[in-house]
Amino acid sequence: MKIQFPLFILLVLLFFQTKSQSFVIHDVLVSSLDAKICDVEIDPLRKRICWQSPDDDKLWVCHLDTNTWGLTVPDGKETLIDSTLTPIDQTSNSGEWGYDQNGSYIVYNKEFNRKRYISLAAETGSTWSLCTLFDAPHRMNPHATKNPADTFLAVHYISTLLTNYTKYKFLNNPTHEYWIHDFKDAHWASDEQLLTGVLKNNHQVGLFDPANPALPVQLTFDNGKVYSRPYMWRAPEHENSRMIFANADGEEIRIFKEVSPGSNNYTLYMAFTSPSSNPVYRIIGSPEPCVYDGQSYISFMTSSSECETACFPGEIWIAKIDSLAPIFRMISDPSIGIRTDPETLATNDSLLVYYTEVDDTTGPAPVYRLKKCDTGFGINLPTGTNENPGLKNTKLIVYPNPFQHRIALKNATGSERYELADKFGRTLWTGKYIGRKDFSYLPAGLYFLKVNAGNTINTIELIKE
């Protein structure tokens, strides 16, 4: 299980760690100017956000306009989910999205009689039902699994009575609580009910499988480095191999790739420090992985503060994870400003990043505005162009047709499901986000694309050249 460190990879990284080539920054306001929208979390399935209001500790949900990708309600207060949350200045974390086969959820902290509890909002149709786990007080910072294919949701959190031990529950048996010994800073894998975390005894990255609850398995062996923010995902550019990254000493992102499936043996794939040209911004904060169009990325912020909520000026960045040709791109406005909490959203056409702009000059209470950045990574889109196409056309249009490699749709909402069949009616591919799929392997000929958009189903004839 020991990590290997090939010397040639380190040399390649030193040679290739450069900033991106020419890029036009497009950093725009998508909320009202006086909004107070704290700790946004994005629901990529239904294109909406949840967030907590700092002045009255309420939990809200607001949809994104799929035409402009701004908020449909400028102050974000579209749907009130719950009140009397634990104040965000005590948790530094509002609601978190979760999914299973039964639907969508938000997990968060509520406070009763000066005790903190884990609460859960479950969505059924257009209504939300609320549940607070009163059997377990003094719990905080919940995070949920995010795979819609899971049978039941799993939630992990920390117990503040036992020196921040990591604990977890399954939604099908919420009265039974499990805990993980000497395991902190845990995060669910992107599409599996596995937890990455930091081992308390040596600050290295570990992996815990709730289905086989033994001691966590140590994955990194970098003596002297203190890891935080470990994340695991599957990289489509590496045949869906598991990859992990973690923040070393707050100043370096180290990325590891699994040597063989299920081996728990990881080798260093690449590493990078702050790419900012400002020497003060050496700290890397809020790193999170995402996958778009068959490629892995990491969004993050650079700042001078080790505390991401300290309201220090910073920059928002996106990194393309490629050991031979990485790209490091600053996507926020170059002016000095307090920026925090970048969150990615993959649309049909492009990869976007949202972040919070903090304005503490407006009075006793800061303003928290939501802003959106183009990343320049997209399908058939020029870098840095305005996304607003003007008048909305609701008719689905497939392009190009005939096609060679990819199939894209104009006027899609992102919620559609697709089924591609050959001329004999045999299903060749099903899924969402068809624009990310490479169909270059298909032979030339006639195909049929079925588009399921909720209440309507359209079948479109396609030609493969």
VEXVEX-213017 format. One record per residue (C-alpha): residue in one letter; x, y, z. Coordinates in steps of 0.05 Angstrom, whole numbers, plus 32768, in hexadecimal, padded with zeros to 4 digits. Example, Ala and Ser with C-alpha at 12.3 -4.5 7.8 and 13.67 -1.06 7.14 Angstrom:
# VEXVEX-213017
{rec a,{80F6,7FA6,809C}}
{rec s,{8111,7FEB,808F}}
END
This chain:
# VEXVEX-213017
{rec m,{8000,8000,8000}}
{rec k,{803C,802E,7FFF}}
{rec i,{8039,806B,7FD2}}
{rec q,{806C,806B,7F9A}}
{rec f,{808D,80AC,7F82}}
{rec p,{80AA,80A5,7F3C}}
{rec l,{80E0,80D9,7F33}}
{rec f,{80CF,80E6,7EEA}}
{rec i,{8089,80FD,7EFD}}
{rec l,{80A5,8131,7F2C}}
{rec l,{80D4,814A,7EF6}}
{rec v,{809A,814D,7EC4}}
{rec l,{8072,8177,7EF6}}
{rec l,{80AA,81A8,7F00}}
{rec f,{80AF,81B1,7EB5}}
{rec f,{8065,81B6,7EA5}}
{rec q,{8049,81DD,7EE1}}
{rec t,{8037,821D,7EBD}}
{rec k,{7FFB,8249,7EB9}}
{rec s,{7FC9,8241,7E81}}
{rec q,{7FCF,8261,7E3D}}
{rec s,{7FA5,829D,7E28}}
{rec f,{7F62,829E,7E4A}}
{rec v,{7F2C,82D3,7E4F}}
{rec i,{7F11,82D9,7E96}}
{rec h,{7EC5,82DD,7E9A}}
{rec d,{7EB4,82E8,7EE4}}
{rec v,{7E6D,8301,7EEC}}
{rec l,{7E3B,830F,7F24}}
{rec v,{7E00,82DE,7F25}}
{rec s,{7DDD,82F5,7F65}}
{rec s,{7DC4,8338,7F7D}}
{rec l,{7DFA,836B,7F90}}
{rec d,{7DE4,836B,7FD9}}
{rec a,{7DD9,831F,7FE1}}
{rec k,{7DED,82FA,8020}}
{rec i,{7DF5,82B4,8004}}
{rec c,{7E24,828A,802F}}
{rec d,{7E46,8248,801F}}
{rec v,{7E26,8236,7FDD}}
{rec e,{7E21,81EC,7FCB}}
{rec i,{7E0D,81D9,7F84}}
{rec d,{7DDD,81A2,7F70}}
{rec p,{7DF8,818D,7F2B}}
{rec l,{7DBC,8160,7F1D}}
{rec r,{7D86,8195,7F22}}
{rec k,{7DB1,81D3,7F17}}
{rec r,{7DA4,81F7,7F58}}
{rec i,{7DC7,820D,7F98}}
{rec c,{7DBB,8206,7FE3}}
{rec w,{7DD7,8239,8013}}
{rec q,{7DCF,8257,8059}}
{rec s,{7DBD,829F,8068}}
{rec p,{7DEE,82BA,809C}}
{rec d,{7DBF,82ED,80BC}}
{rec d,{7D86,82BD,80CE}}
{rec d,{7DA4,8277,80C7}}
{rec k,{7D72,825D,8093}}
{rec l,{7D7E,8229,805D}}
{rec w,{7D6A,823B,8016}}
{rec v,{7D68,821C,7FD1}}
{rec c,{7D6A,8244,7F90}}
{rec h,{7D6C,822B,7F48}}
{rec l,{7D9D,8242,7F13}}
{rec d,{7D82,825F,7ED2}}
{rec t,{7D9A,822D,7E9E}}
{rec n,{7D9B,8265,7E6B}}
{rec t,{7DC9,8296,7E8F}}
{rec w,{7DE1,8268,7EC9}}
{rec g,{7DD1,829F,7EFA}}
{rec l,{7DA1,8299,7F35}}
{rec t,{7D57,8298,7F23}}
{rec v,{7D4B,82C1,7F62}}
{rec p,{7D82,82F6,7F6A}}
{rec d,{7D85,82F2,7FB7}}
{rec g,{7D83,82A6,7FB4}}
{rec k,{7D45,82A0,7FE0}}
{rec e,{7D1B,8276,7FB2}}
{rec t,{7D07,823D,7FE1}}
{rec l,{7D0E,823D,802C}}
{rec i,{7D21,81F7,8045}}
{rec d,{7D2C,8200,8090}}
{rec s,{7D39,8233,80C7}}
{rec t,{7D62,8234,8108}}
{rec l,{7DA0,8215,80EA}}
{rec t,{7DE0,8217,8112}}
{rec p,{7DFF,825C,8104}}
{rec i,{7E2F,8256,80CA}}
{rec d,{7E66,827C,80EF}}
{rec q,{7E68,8240,811E}}
{rec t,{7E68,8208,80EA}}
{rec s,{7E87,822B,80AD}}
{rec n,{7E5A,81FC,8084}}
{rec s,{7E11,81FF,806F}}
{rec g,{7DEA,81CA,804B}}
{rec e,{7E08,8193,8021}}
{rec w,{7DE5,816E,7FE8}}
{rec g,{7DDD,8122,7FE7}}
{rec y,{7DBB,80EF,7FB9}}
{rec d,{7DA4,80A8,7FB6}}
{rec q,{7D71,8081,7F8D}}
{rec n,{7D38,80A1,7FB5}}
{rec g,{7D49,80E9,7FA4}}
{rec s,{7D6F,8126,7FBB}}
{rec y,{7D81,813D,8001}}
{rec i,{7DA2,8175,8027}}
{rec v,{7DC7,8166,8068}}
{rec y,{7DD7,819E,8099}}
{rec n,{7DDD,81B3,80E2}}
{rec k,{7DA3,81C9,810E}}
{rec e,{7DA6,81E3,8154}}
{rec f,{7D75,81D4,818E}}
{rec n,{7D80,81E7,81D6}}
{rec r,{7DC9,81F9,81C7}}
{rec k,{7DD7,81B4,81AA}}
{rec r,{7DE9,81A6,8162}}
{rec y,{7DC7,816E,813B}}
{rec i,{7DCB,8152,80F5}}
{rec s,{7D8D,8163,80CB}}
{rec l,{7D77,8149,8088}}
{rec a,{7D47,8167,8054}}
{rec a,{7D2C,8134,8023}}
{rec e,{7D0C,8149,7FE1}}
{rec t,{7CCE,8127,7FC7}}
{rec g,{7CB3,8147,7F88}}
{rec s,{7CAD,8191,7F98}}
{rec t,{7CAB,8189,7FE4}}
{rec w,{7CDF,8181,8019}}
{rec s,{7CD9,8157,8058}}
{rec l,{7D06,8165,8094}}
{rec c,{7D25,8136,80C7}}
{rec t,{7D54,8145,8101}}
{rec l,{7D7D,810D,8120}}
{rec f,{7D70,811D,8169}}
{rec d,{7D8E,80DB,8180}}
{rec a,{7DD5,80F6,8174}}
{rec p,{7DE3,813C,8191}}
{rec h,{7E23,8163,818A}}
{rec r,{7E2D,814F,8141}}
{rec m,{7E41,8180,810A}}
{rec n,{7E5A,818A,80C2}}
{rec p,{7E34,8152,809F}}
{rec h,{7E44,813C,8058}}
{rec a,{7E1C,810B,802E}}
{rec t,{7E2B,80DA,7FF6}}
{rec k,{7E1B,80F4,7FB0}}
{rec n,{7E0F,80B8,7F84}}
{rec p,{7DC7,80B5,7F6B}}
{rec a,{7DD0,806A,7F5F}}
{rec d,{7DDB,805A,7FA9}}
{rec t,{7DA4,8033,7FCB}}
{rec f,{7DA8,805E,800A}}
{rec l,{7DC8,80A0,801B}}
{rec a,{7E02,80A0,804C}}
{rec v,{7E15,80DC,8077}}
{rec h,{7E55,80E9,809D}}
{rec y,{7E63,8120,80D1}}
{rec i,{7E8D,812E,810E}}
{rec s,{7E7E,8125,8158}}
{rec t,{7E95,8161,817F}}
{rec l,{7E93,813D,81C1}}
{rec l,{7EC9,810A,81AE}}
{rec t,{7F00,8136,8191}}
{rec n,{7EDF,813B,814C}}
{rec y,{7ED9,80F1,813D}}
{rec t,{7EBC,80E1,80F9}}
{rec k,{7E78,80BE,80FD}}
{rec y,{7E46,80A7,80C9}}
{rec k,{7E00,808C,80BE}}
{rec f,{7DD8,806C,8086}}
{rec l,{7D94,8088,8075}}
{rec n,{7D72,8044,8077}}
{rec n,{7D86,803C,80C1}}
{rec p,{7D8F,8083,80DC}}
{rec t,{7D8D,806E,8126}}
{rec h,{7DCE,8046,811F}}
{rec e,{7E0E,806F,8122}}
{rec y,{7E53,8058,810F}}
{rec w,{7E96,8079,811D}}
{rec i,{7EDC,8076,8100}}
{rec h,{7F17,8075,812F}}
{rec d,{7F4D,80AA,8125}}
{rec f,{7F30,80C4,80E3}}
{rec k,{7F23,810E,80D5}}
{rec d,{7F16,813E,809B}}
{rec a,{7EED,8109,8077}}
{rec h,{7ECE,810F,8032}}
{rec w,{7EA2,80DF,800A}}
{rec a,{7EBE,80C6,7FC8}}
{rec s,{7E9B,80E4,7F8C}}
{rec d,{7E72,80A7,7F78}}
{rec e,{7E7F,8073,7FAE}}
{rec q,{7E6E,806A,7FF7}}
{rec l,{7EB7,806E,800B}}
{rec l,{7ED6,80A2,8038}}
{rec t,{7F1A,80C2,8030}}
{rec g,{7F35,80E4,806E}}
{rec v,{7F73,80F6,8095}}
{rec l,{7F90,80C6,80C9}}
{rec k,{7F98,80EB,810A}}
{rec n,{7FD8,80C8,8120}}
{rec n,{8002,80DB,80E4}}
{rec h,{7FDA,810D,80BA}}
{rec q,{7FDB,80DF,807D}}
{rec v,{7FA1,80D0,804D}}
{rec g,{7F77,8093,805E}}
{rec l,{7F3D,806E,803F}}
{rec f,{7F01,8051,8064}}
{rec d,{7ECC,8021,8048}}
{rec p,{7E8B,8023,8070}}
{rec a,{7E75,7FE2,8050}}
{rec n,{7EB2,7FC0,8070}}
{rec p,{7EBD,7FE8,80AF}}
{rec a,{7F05,7FD9,80C3}}
{rec l,{7F3B,800B,80D3}}
{rec p,{7F48,803E,809C}}
{rec v,{7F7D,802A,8069}}
{rec q,{7FB8,805A,8063}}
{rec l,{7FC3,8072,801C}}
{rec t,{7FFB,80A5,8020}}
{rec f,{803F,809F,8041}}
{rec d,{805C,80E5,803E}}
{rec n,{807E,80EC,8081}}
{rec g,{807F,8134,8099}}
{rec k,{8045,814C,806D}}
{rec v,{8003,815F,808D}}
{rec y,{7FC9,814E,805F}}
{rec s,{7F83,816C,805D}}
{rec r,{7F48,816C,802D}}
{rec p,{7F50,8127,800F}}
{rec y,{7F20,8117,7FD5}}
{rec m,{7F16,80D9,7FAA}}
{rec w,{7EF7,80D5,7F65}}
{rec r,{7EFA,80AA,7F26}}
{rec a,{7F20,80C7,7EEB}}
{rec p,{7F01,80B6,7EA7}}
{rec e,{7F42,80CA,7E84}}
{rec h,{7F64,8091,7EA9}}
{rec e,{7F30,805B,7E9B}}
{rec n,{7F09,806F,7EDA}}
{rec s,{7F43,8061,7F08}}
{rec r,{7F3A,807A,7F4F}}
{rec m,{7F62,80B9,7F5E}}
{rec i,{7F6B,80E0,7F9E}}
{rec f,{7F87,8124,7FAF}}
{rec a,{7F96,8146,7FF0}}
{rec n,{7FB1,818A,8006}}
{rec a,{7FF7,8182,8024}}
{rec d,{8008,81B7,8059}}
{rec g,{7FD4,81E5,803B}}
{rec e,{8003,81F8,8002}}
{rec e,{8007,81BC,7FD2}}
{rec i,{7FD3,8191,7FAF}}
{rec r,{7FED,8149,7FA7}}
{rec i,{7FC7,811B,7F79}}
{rec f,{7FCD,80CF,7F7B}}
{rec k,{7FB4,8099,7F4C}}
{rec e,{7FA1,8052,7F5F}}
{rec v,{7FD4,8020,7F43}}
{rec s,{7FA0,7FEA,7F36}}
{rec p,{7F55,7FE6,7F45}}
{rec g,{7F45,7FD8,7F8E}}
{rec s,{7F8F,7FD4,7FA2}}
{rec n,{7F8F,800F,7FD2}}
{rec n,{7FD5,801B,7FB6}}
{rec y,{7FDD,8062,7F9B}}
{rec t,{8017,8083,7F76}}
{rec l,{8024,80CD,7F70}}
{rec y,{8007,80E7,7F2F}}
{rec m,{8015,8131,7F33}}
{rec a,{801B,816A,7F65}}
{rec f,{8017,81B6,7F63}}
{rec t,{801E,81F2,7F90}}
{rec s,{7FF9,8234,7F8A}}
{rec p,{7FFD,824C,7F42}}
{rec s,{7FEE,8294,7F54}}
{rec s,{801E,82CA,7F3D}}
{rec n,{8011,82ED,7F80}}
{rec p,{8045,82D1,7FB1}}
{rec v,{8016,82E1,7FEB}}
{rec y,{7FE2,82AF,7FD1}}
{rec r,{8009,8270,7FE1}}
{rec i,{7FD1,824C,8008}}
{rec i,{7FA1,821E,7FE2}}
{rec g,{7F5A,821B,7FFD}}
{rec s,{7F18,81F8,7FED}}
{rec p,{7F34,81C6,7FB9}}
{rec e,{7F00,8198,7F9B}}
{rec p,{7F04,8168,7F5F}}
{rec c,{7ED3,8166,7F25}}
{rec v,{7ECE,8141,7EE4}}
{rec y,{7EB8,8162,7EA3}}
{rec d,{7EB9,8147,7E5C}}
{rec g,{7EE3,810B,7E6F}}
{rec q,{7F18,8134,7E94}}
{rec s,{7F28,8140,7EDD}}
{rec y,{7F2F,8186,7EFB}}
{rec i,{7F3A,81A5,7F3F}}
{rec s,{7F1C,81E8,7F52}}
{rec f,{7F3C,820E,7F8B}}
{rec m,{7F4C,8253,7FA8}}
{rec t,{7F8F,8272,7FB8}}
{rec s,{7F97,82A1,7FF3}}
{rec s,{7FC6,82B7,802A}}
{rec s,{7F9C,8298,8061}}
{rec e,{7F9A,8251,807A}}
{rec c,{7F52,825C,808E}}
{rec e,{7F24,825C,8052}}
{rec t,{7EEF,8284,8077}}
{rec a,{7F1E,82BA,8091}}
{rec c,{7F08,82EC,805B}}
{rec f,{7F4D,82F7,803F}}
{rec p,{7F55,830B,7FF5}}
{rec g,{7F5F,82D2,7FC5}}
{rec e,{7F59,82B7,7F7E}}
{rec i,{7F2F,827F,7F60}}
{rec w,{7F51,824B,7F34}}
{rec i,{7F43,820C,7F0C}}
{rec a,{7F78,81D7,7EFC}}
{rec k,{7F75,81A3,7EC6}}
{rec i,{7F92,8163,7EE4}}
{rec d,{7FC3,8148,7EB1}}
{rec s,{800A,8134,7EC6}}
{rec l,{8026,8142,7E80}}
{rec a,{7FFE,8181,7E6D}}
{rec p,{7FDD,81A1,7EAA}}
{rec i,{7FB9,81E3,7EA5}}
{rec f,{7FB4,8214,7EDF}}
{rec r,{7F83,824C,7ED0}}
{rec m,{7F6E,8287,7EFB}}
{rec i,{7F25,8292,7EEC}}
{rec s,{7F11,82C9,7F1D}}
{rec d,{7F17,8314,7F10}}
{rec p,{7F60,832C,7F19}}
{rec s,{7F4B,8364,7F49}}
{rec i,{7F5A,835B,7F93}}
{rec g,{7F1D,833F,7FB6}}
{rec i,{7F05,830E,7FEB}}
{rec r,{7EF1,82CE,7FC7}}
{rec t,{7EE1,828A,7FE4}}
{rec d,{7EC0,8246,7FDB}}
{rec p,{7EC6,8235,7F90}}
{rec e,{7E92,8202,7F78}}
{rec t,{7E90,81E3,7F32}}
{rec l,{7E55,81D7,7F05}}
{rec a,{7E58,81AE,7EC5}}
{rec t,{7E25,81C6,7E91}}
{rec n,{7E17,81A9,7E4C}}
{rec d,{7E48,81DB,7E2E}}
{rec s,{7E7C,81EF,7E61}}
{rec l,{7E9A,81E7,7EA5}}
{rec l,{7E88,8221,7ED4}}
{rec v,{7EA2,8235,7F19}}
{rec y,{7E79,825C,7F4C}}
{rec y,{7E97,827F,7F88}}
{rec t,{7E84,82AF,7FC0}}
{rec e,{7E9C,82F7,7FBE}}
{rec v,{7E9E,8314,8004}}
{rec d,{7E95,8360,800B}}
{rec d,{7EA3,8376,8052}}
{rec t,{7EA2,83C1,8042}}
{rec t,{7E56,83C7,8041}}
{rec g,{7E4A,83CD,808B}}
{rec p,{7E4B,83A1,80CA}}
{rec a,{7E33,8364,80A3}}
{rec p,{7E5A,834D,8065}}
{rec v,{7E38,8341,8022}}
{rec y,{7E41,82FC,8003}}
{rec r,{7E36,82FF,7FB8}}
{rec l,{7E36,82C4,7F89}}
{rec k,{7E62,82C9,7F4B}}
{rec k,{7E6D,829B,7F10}}
{rec c,{7EAC,828F,7EE6}}
{rec d,{7EB7,826F,7EA3}}
{rec t,{7EF0,823E,7EA4}}
{rec g,{7EFC,823B,7E59}}
{rec f,{7EF2,81F0,7E5B}}
{rec g,{7EB5,81DE,7E31}}
{rec i,{7E9B,81BA,7DF5}}
{rec n,{7E9D,81E2,7DB4}}
{rec l,{7E9F,8223,7DDA}}
{rec p,{7ED3,825A,7DD1}}
{rec t,{7EF7,8270,7E10}}
{rec g,{7ED7,82A6,7E3A}}
{rec t,{7E99,82B4,7E11}}
{rec n,{7E58,82CE,7E2E}}
{rec e,{7E2A,8294,7E3E}}
{rec n,{7DE8,82B9,7E37}}
{rec p,{7DCB,82A3,7DF3}}
{rec g,{7D93,82D6,7DF5}}
{rec l,{7D4D,82BF,7DE8}}
{rec k,{7D3F,8279,7DFF}}
{rec n,{7D2F,8244,7DCB}}
{rec t,{7D0F,8207,7DEA}}
{rec k,{7D16,81D9,7DAD}}
{rec l,{7D4D,81A5,7DB4}}
{rec i,{7D81,81AA,7D7D}}
{rec v,{7DB6,8175,7D72}}
{rec y,{7DF8,818C,7D55}}
{rec p,{7E20,8179,7D2F}}
{rec n,{7DF5,814A,7D05}}
{rec p,{7E17,8124,7CE4}}
{rec f,{7E47,811C,7D1F}}
{rec q,{7E8D,80FE,7D25}}
{rec h,{7EA0,80FC,7D6F}}
{rec r,{7E6F,8120,7D9C}}
{rec i,{7E25,812F,7DA0}}
{rec a,{7E0F,8171,7DBD}}
{rec l,{7DCA,818E,7DC8}}
{rec k,{7DB5,81D7,7DC9}}
{rec n,{7D7D,81EC,7DF9}}
{rec a,{7D86,81B0,7E27}}
{rec t,{7D7A,81BC,7E71}}
{rec g,{7DAC,8189,7E8A}}
{rec s,{7D77,815D,7EAA}}
{rec e,{7D6C,8133,7E6A}}
{rec r,{7D7C,80E9,7E65}}
{rec y,{7D94,80CD,7E22}}
{rec e,{7D91,808A,7DFF}}
{rec l,{7DB9,807F,7DBF}}
{rec a,{7DA5,8044,7D93}}
{rec d,{7DBC,8028,7D51}}
{rec k,{7D90,801D,7D14}}
{rec f,{7D7C,7FD8,7D2E}}
{rec g,{7D62,7FF6,7D6F}}
{rec r,{7D9B,7FDD,7D9A}}
{rec t,{7DAC,800B,7DD4}}
{rec l,{7DF5,8021,7DD0}}
{rec w,{7DF8,8054,7E08}}
{rec t,{7DCC,8073,7E3D}}
{rec g,{7DD8,80AA,7E6F}}
{rec k,{7DDA,80F5,7E7C}}
{rec y,{7E09,812B,7E63}}
{rec i,{7E10,810E,7E1E}}
{rec g,{7E3D,8148,7E0A}}
{rec r,{7E76,812A,7E33}}
{rec k,{7E74,80E6,7E0F}}
{rec d,{7EA5,80D7,7DD7}}
{rec f,{7E82,80AD,7DA1}}
{rec s,{7EBD,80A9,7D71}}
{rec y,{7EBE,805D,7D7A}}
{rec l,{7E7A,8055,7D58}}
{rec p,{7E79,803F,7D0F}}
{rec a,{7E5C,806E,7CDB}}
{rec g,{7E12,8067,7CD0}}
{rec l,{7DCC,8077,7CE8}}
{rec y,{7DBC,807F,7D32}}
{rec f,{7D80,8094,7D5C}}
{rec l,{7D85,80C1,7D9A}}
{rec k,{7D4B,80BE,7DCC}}
{rec v,{7D48,80FB,7DF9}}
{rec n,{7D1F,80F3,7E39}}
{rec a,{7D0F,8138,7E55}}
{rec g,{7CDE,8126,7E8C}}
{rec n,{7C99,812C,7E6D}}
{rec t,{7CB2,8128,7E26}}
{rec i,{7CDB,80F7,7DFE}}
{rec n,{7CF9,8109,7DBB}}
{rec t,{7D1C,80DA,7D8A}}
{rec i,{7D4F,80FA,7D5C}}
{rec e,{7D6E,80DA,7D1F}}
{rec l,{7DBA,80E1,7D1B}}
{rec i,{7DEF,80D2,7CE8}}
{rec k,{7E36,80BC,7CFD}}
{rec e,{7E6B,80CE,7CCA}}
END
